[in-house]
Amino acid sequence: MHPTVLDRPITGCQAWTRADVREHDYRVVLSEAARRELIDAAATLRRQPVPLLALRADSLDLPACRAAMAEVRSILTDGRRFALLDRLPIEQLTLDEAKALYWILSSMLARPVAQKLDGTIVYDVHDTGRQALPGSGVRPDKTNIDLQFHNDNSYNFMMPEFVGLLCVRPAKDGGMSRVMSFATVHNALRERHREVLPRLYEPFWFDRQREYHPGEPETFSAPLFIRDGDRMKARMSLHQIRGGYALKGGGMDNETTAAVEAIREVFADTSLQFQFRLQAGEIQYVVNREIGHSRTEFHDFEEDERRRLLIRLWLRNEGAQGYIG
C-alpha cells in the first residue's frame, strides 16, 4: 500500500522563503542580566567543578537565561523552526566553561543525547583532512566540503528533535551557515516536479556511517518525506543516500535519480533558503526533522588554535539517551 502524498501547499510559519524571514523571527539576544548570570555561573563552576554530563537545566539559578531559552523554544515550536542565540560571552570563558554553559542552556530545550554509537554526546564539528567516502564512516562534518541541506542522523533509527551548534571559532573564509524549511522544499517540488513526489514518500537507501553493531546492516532504508498531521517531516541527506546506493552495489533507477535531481534543483534555489555567518559565541538551534541545515565550503587558518570549531549537541526527550534511542 502506497503512502498518501500531501497534495496541497503547506502554509504557516514553518513554510517560509528568504523574503519572509526578519531578524526578530529567529534571533534571540541575551540580555545584560543573562550575560551576567552566565559569567557568574562560570565563576561558580570554577570554584565548584562539576562534570559536564552531570549538569542539568536546573543546576544553576539562571532566570534571565531561562527567559531567553523560552523565547528560543517559542521560535522552534511555533515560529520559523530555527533560532540564533546571541551570544555566550565566550571571550571571558575557557572552552570547557563555554561547553558547560552551552550544555545547561540547551538542556532547557531537551535532554542531550549520544551522537555516536560509542556514546559521544558532545561532538566537535571541524575539518580533520579526511575524505567522506561511502562506507568510510567519515561524516561530512569532519571535512571542509560544502554540505548540502540535510537533517542530522537521517540515516539511523532515532533522530534528534533539536540540533544545537555553538560557534567557538569561525573559518578564515567560507563556512556560511544556511537553513531551509523542508515544508518549503515540499511546496517547491509540488509546484515544479510534482511527478517525483510519490517516490519521495517511498524508502531510499542511506549509508549508516559505520554507526551500527557487528552483524547489523551497513545501510538504512526510509522515505524522505513523512506526513505528521498538518506538519511535514523529513529524513534528508543526499550525501548518505549516494553512499547508501553505492554500498548496495547498484545504481539508482531512473525514478530515484529523477527524484534526487529534483531535490538538488530546489536546494540550489537561494530564494528559498536563509544564510548567515555564525560568530564566536553564537548558538544555532534547528528543529531537526523540519529544517534542513548546511554550510558552504570553507578554508581554515594554518594555526590549530584558530581553526574553525563548532560544538554540536543533539537534543531529544523521547526514547533512550543512547545513540540507538
Secondary structure, DSSP 8 states (H G I E B T S, - for coil): -------S---STTS--GGG--HHHHEEE--HHHHHHHHHHHHHHHHS---GGG--TTSS--HHHHHHHHHHHHHHHHSSSEEEEE---GGGS-HHHHHHHHHHHHHTTS-EE-SSTT---SEEE---S----TTS---GGGS-S-EEEE-TTTTSS---SEEEEEEEE--SEE--EEEEEHHHHHHHHHHH-GGGHHHHTSEEEEE-TT-S-TTS-SEEEEESEEEETTEEEE--BHHHHHHHHHHTTS---HHHHHHHHHHHHHHT-GGGEEEE---TT-EEEEETTTEEEEE--EE--SSGGGS-EEEEEEE-SSS-SSS--
